[in-house]
Amino acid sequence: MHIDKLYFTLPEILERWSISDSDLIYLAENDRLRLSVRVYRVHIEFGAFEETVDGEPVRIPREQARYSGLLDLHAHDVHQLFRCGEVHLSHFRTPKADHATLRGEVAPVLVLIGDLLLRREERDRFEIQTGFSAAVEQEEERVLIASADYQEVHCNGHRFKLGPIQAEVVRALHEAAGRGESWQNGKVILSGAGSRSLRMADVFKSQANWRSLIRSDGRGGYRLNLD
């Protein structure tokens, strides 16, 4: 059974990428890969950093909440964690906030190496950005990996840099596949994506290998080429 996970343990990532522990540590402590830890119901202040006239960074609070979920570690904290085996942290970050800081008299979060996780979107970002080919079994190679806006996609051994309308088409087909309704009417999909053309071949003519990404049934139906 396939479980669609939002995050993965480091052993899962090491197996997927077939790299050594030291390679993964290198990526993380040089901030090329963000590692995370899961927390439960901690008081957090989320915000951004802005510079003063003297060039000094200051925290600008945006939101305060009791938070459960993933928080990302700073690179220097990852370095310290792998040196010492554990760290006590009060300052984190997230994809949507430059800083996420524990509030009040809350004790720092104890983080052990075994607690480290990798967000799915961070895994996908790294694979798309680097063109990294995961060492996975053949049946897993047909999984679509896409950036948040779907303008960068990896599928069937091909990387695609898509325009806005192309990206919306792929997004719609991907969401349809997730609902178990893979085959979709091409004209409906193109119209919903804002295309003036109602021919899939015209919309994707700039993508030489687009048929490796999208399959046609020859009768106006289209789906992602995932199986």
MDAnalysis code that builds the backbone (N, CA, C; Angstrom):
import MDAnalysis as mda
import numpy as np

u = mda.Universe.empty(681, n_residues=227, atom_resindex=np.repeat(np.arange(227), 3), trajectory=True)
u.add_TopologyAttr("name", ["N", "CA", "C"] * 227)
u.add_TopologyAttr("resid", np.arange(1, 228))
u.add_TopologyAttr("resname", ["MET", "HIS", "ILE", "ASP", "LYS", "LEU", "TYR", "PHE", "THR", "LEU", "PRO", "GLU", "ILE", "LEU", "GLU", "ARG", "TRP", "SER", "ILE", "SER", "ASP", "SER", "ASP", "LEU", "ILE", "TYR", "LEU", "ALA", "GLU", "ASN", "ASP", "ARG", "LEU", "ARG", "LEU", "SER", "VAL", "ARG", "VAL", "TYR", "ARG", "VAL", "HIS", "ILE", "GLU", "PHE", "GLY", "ALA", "PHE", "GLU", "GLU", "THR", "VAL", "ASP", "GLY", "GLU", "PRO", "VAL", "ARG", "ILE", "PRO", "ARG", "GLU", "GLN", "ALA", "ARG", "TYR", "SER", "GLY", "LEU", "LEU", "ASP", "LEU", "HIS", "ALA", "HIS", "ASP", "VAL", "HIS", "GLN", "LEU", "PHE", "ARG", "CYS", "GLY", "GLU", "VAL", "HIS", "LEU", "SER", "HIS", "PHE", "ARG", "THR", "PRO", "LYS", "ALA", "ASP", "HIS", "ALA", "THR", "LEU", "ARG", "GLY", "GLU", "VAL", "ALA", "PRO", "VAL", "LEU", "VAL", "LEU", "ILE", "GLY", "ASP", "LEU", "LEU", "LEU", "ARG", "ARG", "GLU", "GLU", "ARG", "ASP", "ARG", "PHE", "GLU", "ILE", "GLN", "THR", "GLY", "PHE", "SER", "ALA", "ALA", "VAL", "GLU", "GLN", "GLU", "GLU", "GLU", "ARG", "VAL", "LEU", "ILE", "ALA", "SER", "ALA", "ASP", "TYR", "GLN", "GLU", "VAL", "HIS", "CYS", "ASN", "GLY", "HIS", "ARG", "PHE", "LYS", "LEU", "GLY", "PRO", "ILE", "GLN", "ALA", "GLU", "VAL", "VAL", "ARG", "ALA", "LEU", "HIS", "GLU", "ALA", "ALA", "GLY", "ARG", "GLY", "GLU", "SER", "TRP", "GLN", "ASN", "GLY", "LYS", "VAL", "ILE", "LEU", "SER", "GLY", "ALA", "GLY", "SER", "ARG", "SER", "LEU", "ARG", "MET", "ALA", "ASP", "VAL", "PHE", "LYS", "SER", "GLN", "ALA", "ASN", "TRP", "ARG", "SER", "LEU", "ILE", "ARG", "SER", "ASP", "GLY", "ARG", "GLY", "GLY", "TYR", "ARG", "LEU", "ASN", "LEU", "ASP"])
u.atoms.positions = np.array([
    [0.842, -1.192, 0.000],
    [0.000, 0.000, 0.000],
    [0.881, 1.248, 0.000],
    [0.546, 2.203, -0.861],
    [1.299, 3.456, -0.933],
    [0.665, 4.495, -0.023],
    [1.462, 5.096, 0.868],
    [0.999, 6.157, 1.757],
    [1.578, 7.477, 1.259],
    [0.719, 8.428, 0.994],
    [1.152, 9.731, 0.490],
    [1.597, 10.590, 1.668],
    [2.889, 10.565, 1.979],
    [3.414, 11.228, 3.168],
    [3.726, 12.699, 2.913],
    [3.583, 13.492, 3.969],
    [3.950, 14.904, 3.914],
    [5.385, 15.135, 4.368],
    [5.994, 14.143, 5.001],
    [7.388, 14.247, 5.423],
    [7.979, 12.846, 5.539],
    [9.321, 12.802, 5.611],
    [10.026, 11.526, 5.604],
    [11.142, 11.543, 6.642],
    [11.482, 10.366, 7.156],
    [12.629, 10.244, 8.049],
    [13.910, 10.277, 7.217],
    [15.031, 10.541, 7.874],
    [16.295, 10.574, 7.141],
    [16.668, 9.211, 6.553],
    [16.441, 8.085, 7.264],
    [16.729, 6.795, 6.622],
    [15.947, 6.590, 5.327],
    [14.713, 7.075, 5.262],
    [13.942, 6.958, 4.024],
    [14.586, 7.761, 2.901],
    [15.086, 8.953, 3.226],
    [15.723, 9.794, 2.209],
    [17.052, 9.193, 1.764],
    [17.828, 8.667, 2.711],
    [19.107, 8.038, 2.360],
    [18.883, 6.856, 1.422],
    [17.836, 6.098, 1.678],
    [17.538, 4.950, 0.812],
    [17.072, 5.412, -0.561],
    [16.226, 6.439, -0.591],
    [15.704, 6.935, -1.869],
    [16.818, 7.486, -2.749],
    [17.724, 8.252, -2.143],
    [18.766, 8.914, -2.913],
    [20.047, 8.089, -3.029],
    [20.151, 7.022, -2.244],
    [21.368, 6.195, -2.236],
    [22.620, 7.043, -2.010],
    [22.572, 7.876, -0.978],
    [23.733, 8.678, -0.615],
    [24.136, 8.326, 0.815],
    [25.317, 8.761, 1.206],
    [25.817, 8.464, 2.545],
    [25.288, 9.470, 3.558],
    [25.401, 9.100, 4.838],
    [25.030, 10.028, 5.908],
    [25.811, 11.332, 5.791],
    [27.101, 11.216, 5.502],
    [27.948, 12.414, 5.452],
    [27.534, 13.346, 4.319],
    [27.059, 12.785, 3.195],
    [26.586, 13.630, 2.099],
    [25.340, 14.408, 2.516],
    [24.435, 13.731, 3.208],
    [23.214, 14.399, 3.656],
    [23.535, 15.482, 4.677],
    [24.453, 15.188, 5.590],
    [24.866, 16.182, 6.584],
    [25.475, 17.401, 5.892],
    [26.304, 17.153, 4.888],
    [26.936, 18.252, 4.151],
    [25.876, 19.167, 3.535],
    [24.874, 18.570, 2.900],
    [23.813, 19.362, 2.273],
    [23.068, 20.198, 3.307],
    [22.785, 19.593, 4.464],
    [21.983, 20.273, 5.478],
    [22.751, 21.385, 6.177],
    [24.007, 21.133, 6.558],
    [24.731, 22.153, 7.313],
    [25.261, 23.271, 6.417],
    [25.173, 23.077, 5.096],
    [25.490, 24.155, 4.159],
    [24.226, 24.806, 3.597],
    [23.094, 24.502, 4.222],
    [21.800, 25.120, 3.911],
    [21.330, 24.849, 2.485],
    [21.781, 23.746, 1.914],
    [21.276, 23.346, 0.604],
    [20.053, 22.453, 0.743],
    [19.799, 22.001, 1.964],
    [18.651, 21.150, 2.248],
    [18.177, 21.483, 3.658],
    [16.899, 21.798, 3.805],
    [16.356, 22.160, 5.116],
    [15.785, 20.929, 5.811],
    [16.299, 20.646, 6.988],
    [15.766, 19.561, 7.798],
    [14.787, 20.125, 8.823],
    [13.857, 19.285, 9.252],
    [12.774, 19.735, 10.122],
    [12.640, 18.829, 11.336],
    [11.851, 19.301, 12.294],
    [11.503, 18.510, 13.465],
    [10.019, 18.748, 13.741],
    [9.345, 17.743, 14.263],
    [7.919, 17.872, 14.559],
    [7.726, 18.289, 16.012],
    [6.863, 19.276, 16.229],
    [6.555, 19.737, 17.581],
    [5.045, 19.663, 17.799],
    [4.659, 19.678, 19.069],
    [3.247, 19.557, 19.418],
    [2.849, 20.652, 20.404],
    [1.893, 21.478, 20.005],
    [1.251, 22.467, 20.866],
    [2.261, 23.318, 21.642],
    [3.166, 23.927, 20.906],
    [4.112, 24.852, 21.530],
    [3.727, 26.281, 21.150],
    [3.965, 27.210, 22.060],
    [3.674, 28.622, 21.792],
    [4.778, 29.187, 20.900],
    [4.391, 29.644, 19.710],
    [5.358, 30.090, 18.709],
    [4.991, 31.485, 18.210],
    [6.006, 32.303, 18.010],
    [5.843, 33.576, 17.313],
    [6.469, 33.441, 15.930],
    [5.677, 33.667, 14.893],
    [6.163, 33.617, 13.520],
    [6.376, 35.042, 13.023],
    [7.400, 35.225, 12.197],
    [7.636, 36.562, 11.682],
    [8.714, 36.610, 10.624],
    [9.121, 37.821, 10.302],
    [10.121, 38.053, 9.259],
    [11.285, 38.838, 9.847],
    [12.385, 38.865, 9.110],
    [13.522, 39.702, 9.470],
    [13.547, 40.927, 8.560],
    [13.773, 42.091, 9.157],
    [13.993, 43.306, 8.386],
    [15.259, 43.973, 8.899],
    [15.885, 44.764, 8.042],
    [17.138, 45.418, 8.419],
    [16.889, 46.839, 8.905],
    [17.645, 47.228, 9.929],
    [17.622, 48.614, 10.385],
    [18.463, 49.461, 9.435],
    [18.490, 50.761, 9.671],
    [19.300, 51.646, 8.826],
    [20.782, 51.317, 8.953],
    [21.147, 50.656, 10.058],
    [22.543, 50.257, 10.263],
    [22.840, 48.875, 9.686],
    [21.830, 48.283, 9.043],
    [22.039, 46.972, 8.445],
    [21.898, 45.814, 9.405],
    [21.389, 46.092, 10.619],
    [21.212, 45.031, 11.604],
    [19.840, 44.378, 11.429],
    [19.780, 43.040, 11.458],
    [18.478, 42.373, 11.310],
    [17.648, 42.479, 12.589],
    [16.365, 42.735, 12.436],
    [15.442, 42.754, 13.571],
    [14.247, 41.871, 13.240],
    [13.707, 41.225, 14.268],
    [12.546, 40.363, 14.071],
    [11.268, 41.192, 14.038],
    [10.447, 40.938, 13.044],
    [9.144, 41.585, 12.935],
    [8.077, 40.509, 13.121],
    [7.368, 40.508, 14.262],
    [6.364, 39.464, 14.494],
    [5.177, 39.603, 13.548],
    [4.678, 38.462, 13.069],
    [3.512, 38.437, 12.185],
    [2.327, 37.712, 12.812],
    [2.632, 36.673, 13.591],
    [1.559, 35.837, 14.129],
    [2.057, 35.120, 15.372],
    [1.163, 34.927, 16.328],
    [1.462, 34.133, 17.510],
    [0.408, 33.048, 17.630],
    [0.852, 31.823, 17.918],
    [-0.100, 30.711, 17.935],
    [0.449, 29.557, 18.750],
    [-0.464, 28.700, 19.199],
    [-0.065, 27.406, 19.750],
    [0.004, 26.456, 18.561],
    [1.170, 25.943, 18.292],
    [1.436, 25.304, 16.998],
    [1.817, 23.838, 17.152],
    [1.249, 23.021, 16.274],
    [1.670, 21.629, 16.115],
    [2.006, 21.415, 14.650],
    [3.155, 20.825, 14.390],
    [3.559, 20.596, 13.006],
    [5.068, 20.596, 12.876],
    [5.542, 20.839, 11.664],
    [6.976, 20.823, 11.398],
    [7.575, 22.219, 11.511],
    [8.756, 22.288, 12.107],
    [9.563, 23.500, 12.134],
    [10.924, 23.166, 11.537],
    [11.473, 24.091, 10.758],
    [12.755, 23.851, 10.090],
    [13.905, 24.373, 10.940],
    [15.007, 23.634, 10.932],
    [16.193, 24.031, 11.680],
    [17.056, 24.975, 10.847],
    [17.760, 25.872, 11.532],
    [18.769, 26.692, 10.874],
    [20.014, 25.843, 10.636],
    [20.768, 26.195, 9.601],
    [21.924, 25.388, 9.211],
    [22.940, 25.254, 10.346],
    [23.180, 26.341, 11.098],
    [24.177, 26.256, 12.170],
    [23.714, 25.327, 13.289],
    [22.385, 25.230, 13.484],
    [21.878, 24.306, 14.498],
    [22.005, 22.854, 14.034],
    [21.840, 22.627, 12.739],
    [22.052, 21.281, 12.191],
    [23.504, 20.860, 12.397],
    [24.419, 21.780, 12.132],
    [25.844, 21.496, 12.325],
    [26.128, 21.104, 13.776],
    [25.574, 21.877, 14.707],
    [25.795, 21.594, 16.122],
    [25.154, 20.269, 16.532],
    [23.987, 19.979, 15.983],
    [23.289, 18.736, 16.308],
    [24.110, 17.519, 15.906],
    [24.672, 17.534, 14.715],
    [25.447, 16.380, 14.269],
    [26.798, 16.289, 14.982],
    [27.283, 17.391, 15.524],
    [28.518, 17.355, 16.310],
    [28.280, 16.783, 17.701],
    [27.145, 17.166, 18.306],
    [26.918, 16.842, 19.719],
    [25.886, 15.740, 19.945],
    [25.076, 15.453, 18.939],
    [24.064, 14.411, 19.088],
    [22.728, 14.921, 19.579],
    [22.710, 16.125, 20.150],
    [21.455, 16.733, 20.590],
    [21.650, 18.236, 20.727],
    [20.554, 18.971, 20.583],
    [20.566, 20.421, 20.800],
    [19.239, 20.822, 21.433],
    [19.264, 21.923, 22.178],
    [18.045, 22.508, 22.733],
    [17.794, 23.808, 21.967],
    [16.661, 23.889, 21.281],
    [16.425, 25.001, 20.364],
    [15.171, 25.792, 20.727],
    [15.281, 27.101, 20.573],
    [14.138, 27.998, 20.743],
    [13.827, 28.766, 19.466],
    [14.735, 28.710, 18.497],
    [14.582, 29.484, 17.263],
    [14.585, 28.543, 16.056],
    [13.549, 28.674, 15.238],
    [13.388, 27.843, 14.051],
    [13.025, 28.748, 12.881],
    [12.633, 28.138, 11.778],
    [12.105, 28.845, 10.617],
    [11.102, 27.924, 9.935],
    [10.334, 28.462, 9.007],
    [9.392, 27.664, 8.230],
    [9.432, 28.168, 6.790],
    [8.831, 27.426, 5.851],
    [8.801, 27.925, 4.468],
    [8.101, 29.270, 4.326],
    [7.219, 29.613, 5.278],
    [6.454, 30.848, 5.168],
    [6.882, 31.918, 6.169],
    [7.886, 31.630, 6.985],
    [8.329, 32.601, 7.986],
    [9.840, 32.511, 8.154],
    [10.490, 33.683, 8.203],
    [11.940, 33.707, 8.394],
    [12.324, 33.215, 9.781],
    [11.457, 33.485, 10.751],
    [11.753, 32.996, 12.095],
    [10.484, 32.484, 12.758],
    [10.675, 31.461, 13.571],
    [9.605, 30.887, 14.387],
    [10.225, 30.671, 15.759],
    [9.840, 31.496, 16.712],
    [10.521, 31.560, 18.002],
    [9.579, 31.164, 19.129],
    [10.071, 30.329, 20.038],
    [9.269, 29.957, 21.202],
    [8.975, 31.195, 22.039],
    [7.755, 31.270, 22.573],
    [7.324, 32.433, 23.339],
    [7.267, 32.125, 24.825],
    [7.426, 33.191, 25.623],
    [7.216, 33.093, 27.054],
    [8.260, 32.240, 27.750],
    [7.802, 31.512, 28.773],
    [8.692, 30.699, 29.599],
    [8.791, 29.262, 29.100],
    [8.506, 29.053, 27.838],
    [8.538, 27.707, 27.271],
    [9.973, 27.192, 27.230],
    [10.173, 25.963, 27.675],
    [11.507, 25.365, 27.642],
    [11.921, 25.098, 26.200],
    [13.199, 25.243, 25.887],
    [13.665, 24.933, 24.530],
    [13.313, 23.494, 24.135],
    [13.154, 23.291, 22.853],
    [12.814, 21.964, 22.327],
    [14.086, 21.128, 22.235],
    [14.066, 19.957, 22.854],
    [15.189, 19.027, 22.742],
    [15.082, 18.301, 21.406],
    [16.111, 18.416, 20.585],
    [16.127, 17.777, 19.272],
    [17.266, 16.771, 19.229],
    [16.940, 15.525, 18.914],
    [17.926, 14.471, 18.710],
    [18.047, 14.185, 17.218],
    [19.147, 13.573, 16.825],
    [19.351, 13.282, 15.406],
    [18.208, 12.434, 14.856],
    [17.722, 11.494, 15.657],
    [16.636, 10.632, 15.208],
    [15.312, 11.341, 15.024],
    [15.206, 12.591, 15.518],
    [13.969, 13.362, 15.365],
    [13.883, 14.057, 14.008],
    [14.983, 14.120, 13.281],
    [15.028, 14.914, 12.058],
    [14.153, 14.324, 10.958],
    [13.494, 15.233, 10.232],
    [12.593, 14.866, 9.143],
    [12.870, 15.761, 7.941],
    [12.353, 15.343, 6.793],
    [12.451, 16.162, 5.587],
    [11.056, 16.320, 5.002],
    [10.630, 17.583, 4.846],
    [9.323, 17.839, 4.251],
    [9.267, 17.296, 2.826],
    [8.092, 16.850, 2.422],
    [7.934, 16.368, 1.050],
    [8.254, 17.472, 0.041],
    [7.745, 18.701, 0.299],
    [7.991, 19.776, -0.658],
    [9.466, 20.152, -0.722],
    [10.196, 19.973, 0.390],
    [11.631, 20.246, 0.375],
    [12.372, 19.162, -0.401],
    [11.953, 17.916, -0.221],
    [12.539, 16.827, -1.015],
    [12.319, 17.070, -2.504],
    [11.077, 17.419, -2.862],
    [10.755, 17.633, -4.269],
    [11.497, 18.842, -4.827],
    [11.593, 19.921, -4.036],
    [12.323, 21.112, -4.479],
    [13.769, 20.769, -4.800],
    [14.397, 20.007, -3.913],
    [15.803, 19.662, -4.112],
    [15.975, 18.787, -5.356],
    [15.090, 17.826, -5.541],
    [15.214, 16.930, -6.691],
    [15.011, 17.677, -8.000],
    [14.055, 18.601, -8.028],
    [13.819, 19.379, -9.245],
    [14.974, 20.339, -9.506],
    [15.424, 21.025, -8.470],
    [16.470, 22.035, -8.619],
    [17.793, 21.434, -9.074],
    [18.104, 20.256, -8.570],
    [19.400, 19.650, -8.868],
    [19.343, 18.638, -9.997],
    [18.129, 18.266, -10.430],
    [18.016, 17.210, -11.427],
    [18.399, 15.865, -10.868],
    [18.307, 15.751, -9.548],
    [18.717, 14.524, -8.869],
    [17.809, 13.378, -9.274],
    [18.399, 12.249, -9.615],
    [17.633, 11.067, -10.003],
    [17.569, 10.120, -8.822],
    [16.380, 9.957, -8.271],
    [16.221, 9.102, -7.100],
    [16.454, 7.647, -7.456],
    [17.140, 6.931, -6.563],
    [17.386, 5.505, -6.774],
    [16.203, 4.728, -6.230],
    [15.118, 4.708, -6.997],
    [13.893, 4.049, -6.573],
    [13.555, 2.949, -7.546],
    [12.642, 2.092, -7.154],
    [12.238, 0.998, -8.009],
    [11.475, 1.527, -9.209],
    [11.402, 0.717, -10.264],
    [10.839, 1.149, -11.528],
    [9.422, 1.676, -11.384],
    [8.596, 1.009, -10.561],
    [7.212, 1.444, -10.476],
    [7.074, 2.793, -9.809],
    [8.081, 3.235, -9.050],
    [8.007, 4.530, -8.393],
    [8.480, 5.658, -9.298],
    [9.124, 5.334, -10.427],
    [9.701, 6.362, -11.266],
    [8.647, 7.185, -11.991],
    [7.421, 6.696, -12.026],
    [6.372, 7.414, -12.721],
    [5.600, 8.363, -11.811],
    [6.101, 8.596, -10.636],
    [5.500, 9.588, -9.749],
    [5.851, 10.981, -10.259],
    [4.861, 11.862, -10.283],
    [5.093, 13.238, -10.700],
    [5.673, 14.033, -9.538],
    [6.762, 14.738, -9.780],
    [7.348, 15.645, -8.796],
    [7.205, 17.049, -9.351],
    [6.540, 17.918, -8.603],
    [6.256, 19.261, -9.107],
    [6.553, 20.309, -8.051],
    [6.978, 21.485, -8.504],
    [7.131, 22.620, -7.600],
    [5.741, 23.105, -7.191],
    [5.691, 23.998, -6.214],
    [4.400, 24.445, -5.687],
    [3.524, 25.081, -6.759],
    [4.129, 25.788, -7.722],
    [3.344, 26.441, -8.775],
    [3.249, 25.600, -10.049],
    [3.812, 24.390, -10.011],
    [3.779, 23.441, -11.131],
    [4.530, 23.946, -12.370],
    [5.340, 24.966, -12.219],
    [6.086, 25.444, -13.377],
    [7.406, 24.704, -13.561],
    [7.762, 23.868, -12.581],
    [8.879, 22.935, -12.736],
    [8.373, 21.554, -12.376],
    [8.516, 20.616, -13.314],
    [7.954, 19.279, -13.144],
    [8.978, 18.243, -13.586],
    [9.027, 17.131, -12.835],
    [9.872, 15.995, -13.198],
    [8.963, 14.781, -13.340],
    [8.994, 14.136, -14.511],
    [8.119, 12.987, -14.755],
    [8.748, 12.084, -15.805],
    [8.798, 10.786, -15.513],
    [9.286, 9.790, -16.473],
    [10.682, 10.106, -17.010],
    [11.538, 10.585, -16.127],
    [12.910, 10.859, -16.521],
    [13.114, 12.173, -17.239],
    [12.065, 12.972, -17.385],
    [12.163, 14.256, -18.076],
    [11.871, 15.396, -17.106],
    [12.598, 16.497, -17.291],
    [12.327, 17.719, -16.534],
    [11.654, 18.722, -17.455],
    [10.618, 19.358, -16.943],
    [9.873, 20.329, -17.731],
    [9.846, 21.669, -17.001],
    [10.127, 22.732, -17.736],
    [9.918, 24.092, -17.235],
    [8.713, 24.631, -17.993],
    [7.612, 24.786, -17.292],
    [6.334, 25.072, -17.924],
    [5.942, 26.537, -17.800],
    [5.194, 26.997, -18.800],
    [4.588, 28.313, -18.721],
    [3.375, 28.276, -17.811],
    [2.807, 29.440, -17.478],
    [1.685, 29.490, -16.532],
    [0.483, 28.643, -16.944],
    [0.080, 28.697, -18.211],
    [-1.084, 27.917, -18.651],
    [-0.749, 26.434, -18.675],
    [0.430, 26.087, -19.164],
    [0.852, 24.685, -19.144],
    [0.859, 24.150, -17.715],
    [1.354, 24.966, -16.792],
    [1.417, 24.548, -15.389],
    [0.025, 24.310, -14.822],
    [-0.935, 25.170, -15.184],
    [-2.303, 24.998, -14.680],
    [-2.949, 23.738, -15.250],
    [-2.614, 23.397, -16.490],
    [-3.118, 22.156, -17.081],
    [-2.597, 20.955, -16.301],
    [-1.294, 20.945, -16.035],
    [-0.697, 19.829, -15.301],
    [-1.252, 19.764, -13.884],
    [-1.429, 20.925, -13.254],
    [-2.005, 20.945, -11.906],
    [-3.406, 20.313, -11.909],
    [-4.234, 20.715, -12.882],
    [-5.603, 20.198, -12.945],
    [-5.610, 18.688, -13.178],
    [-4.739, 18.203, -14.059],
    [-4.675, 16.767, -14.323],
    [-4.136, 16.004, -13.116],
    [-3.193, 16.607, -12.405],
    [-2.641, 15.969, -11.209],
    [-3.698, 15.874, -10.113],
    [-4.450, 16.947, -9.925],
    [-5.511, 16.928, -8.916],
    [-6.597, 15.923, -9.288],
    [-6.904, 15.833, -10.583],
    [-7.901, 14.861, -11.035],
    [-7.422, 13.436, -10.768],
    [-6.132, 13.182, -11.010],
    [-5.577, 11.854, -10.735],
    [-5.669, 11.532, -9.253],
    [-5.454, 12.539, -8.410],
    [-5.549, 12.336, -6.970],
    [-6.957, 11.997, -6.518],
    [-7.959, 12.431, -7.299],
    [-9.357, 12.113, -6.983],
    [-9.787, 10.779, -7.581],
    [-8.874, 10.131, -8.312],
    [-9.235, 8.884, -8.976],
    [-9.979, 9.102, -10.278],
    [-9.873, 10.320, -10.848],
    [-10.558, 10.656, -12.101],
    [-9.518, 11.102, -13.129],
    [-8.582, 10.205, -13.437],
    [-7.413, 10.577, -14.237],
    [-7.769, 11.141, -15.608],
    [-8.681, 10.497, -16.319],
    [-9.033, 10.955, -17.665],
    [-9.946, 12.167, -17.590],
    [-9.550, 13.224, -18.283],
    [-10.313, 14.467, -18.284],
    [-10.509, 14.960, -19.713],
    [-11.607, 15.688, -19.923],
    [-11.863, 16.295, -21.227],
    [-10.848, 17.410, -21.465],
    [-10.090, 17.299, -22.548],
    [-9.021, 18.247, -22.805],
    [-9.495, 19.677, -22.945],
    [-10.613, 19.883, -23.633],
    [-11.109, 21.246, -23.837],
    [-11.526, 21.886, -22.519],
    [-12.125, 21.090, -21.643],
    [-12.534, 21.615, -20.339],
    [-11.308, 22.011, -19.519],
    [-10.291, 21.146, -19.541],
    [-9.063, 21.430, -18.794],
    [-8.379, 22.683, -19.330],
    [-8.272, 22.794, -20.649],
    [-7.600, 23.948, -21.251],
    [-8.366, 25.241, -20.987],
    [-9.683, 25.169, -21.090],
    [-10.498, 26.350, -20.816],
    [-10.338, 26.794, -19.369],
    [-10.349, 25.827, -18.450],
    [-10.187, 26.150, -17.035],
    [-8.823, 26.733, -16.716],
    [-7.823, 26.387, -17.540],
    [-6.468, 26.907, -17.333],
    [-6.280, 28.293, -17.938],
    [-7.310, 28.776, -18.654],
    [-7.227, 30.107, -19.248],
    [-6.621, 30.135, -20.633],
    [-6.602, 28.979, -21.313],
    [-6.000, 28.912, -22.643],
    [-6.977, 29.396, -23.714],
    [-6.461, 30.164, -24.674],
    [-7.278, 30.563, -25.820],
    [-7.411, 29.413, -26.810],
    [-6.388, 28.575, -26.863],
    [-6.431, 27.410, -27.741],
    [-7.054, 26.237, -27.000],
    [-7.838, 25.438, -27.705],
    [-8.446, 24.256, -27.109],
    [-7.826, 22.982, -27.670],
    [-6.599, 23.096, -28.186],
    [-5.847, 21.937, -28.659],
    [-4.621, 21.751, -27.766],
    [-4.541, 20.594, -27.116],
    [-3.447, 20.337, -26.183],
    [-2.091, 20.431, -26.880],
    [-2.022, 19.941, -28.126],
    [-0.753, 19.960, -28.858],
    [-0.265, 21.384, -29.093],
    [-1.196, 22.321, -29.302],
    [-0.802, 23.718, -29.501],
    [-0.265, 24.327, -28.209],
    [-0.944, 24.031, -27.112],
    [-0.545, 24.611, -25.830],
    [0.830, 24.102, -25.397],
    [1.132, 22.830, -25.716],
    [2.396, 22.232, -25.271],
    [3.427, 22.105, -26.391],
    [3.247, 22.831, -27.490],
    [4.168, 22.685, -28.618],
    [5.588, 23.130, -28.282],
    [5.744, 23.931, -27.234],
    [7.093, 24.361, -26.832],
    [7.823, 23.289, -26.034],
    [7.112, 22.215, -25.662],
    [7.700, 21.132, -24.869],
    [7.904, 19.914, -25.767],
    [9.161, 19.664, -26.135],
    [9.447, 18.602, -27.104],
    [8.968, 17.232, -26.629],
    [9.052, 16.971, -25.330],
    [8.707, 15.642, -24.805],
    [7.398, 15.652, -24.019],
    [6.475, 16.528, -24.401],
    [5.284, 16.690, -23.575],
    [4.431, 15.424, -23.518],
    [4.539, 14.553, -24.520],
    [3.746, 13.319, -24.482],
    [4.299, 12.314, -23.471],
    [5.490, 12.575, -22.952],
    [5.981, 11.779, -21.827],
    [5.325, 12.220, -20.524],
    [4.722, 13.398, -20.564],
    [4.060, 13.962, -19.389],
    [2.548, 13.768, -19.439],
    [1.961, 13.935, -20.627],
    [0.505, 13.877, -20.783],
    [0.148, 12.862, -21.861],
    [-0.815, 12.013, -21.559],
    [-1.250, 10.968, -22.485],
    [-2.632, 11.302, -23.038],
    [-2.841, 11.003, -24.312],
    [-4.133, 11.218, -24.966],
    [-4.790, 9.882, -25.277],
    [-6.136, 9.854, -25.219],
    [-6.842, 8.634, -25.621],
    [-7.281, 8.692, -27.078],
    [-6.904, 9.786, -27.781],
    [-7.254, 9.935, -29.187],
    [-8.677, 10.396, -29.418],
    [-9.425, 10.620, -28.344],
    [-10.828, 11.035, -28.471],
    [-11.104, 12.308, -27.666],
    [-10.061, 13.070, -27.403],
    [-10.238, 14.329, -26.676],
    [-10.023, 14.220, -25.186],
    [-9.675, 13.021, -24.705],
    [-9.407, 12.835, -23.287],
    [-7.915, 12.868, -23.003],
    [-7.538, 13.410, -21.846],
    [-6.128, 13.510, -21.484],
    [-5.944, 13.156, -20.012],
    [-4.763, 12.637, -19.711],
    [-4.384, 12.315, -18.341],
    [-2.873, 12.426, -18.218],
    [-2.377, 12.506, -16.990],
    [-0.935, 12.462, -16.786],
    [-0.432, 11.060, -17.093],
    [0.757, 10.980, -17.630],
    [1.329, 9.700, -18.052],
    [2.060, 9.051, -16.879],
    [1.292, 8.583, -15.904],
    [1.876, 8.078, -14.661],
    [1.785, 6.571, -14.515],
    [1.183, 5.866, -15.438],
    [1.154, 4.402, -15.339],
    [1.034, 3.794, -16.723],
])
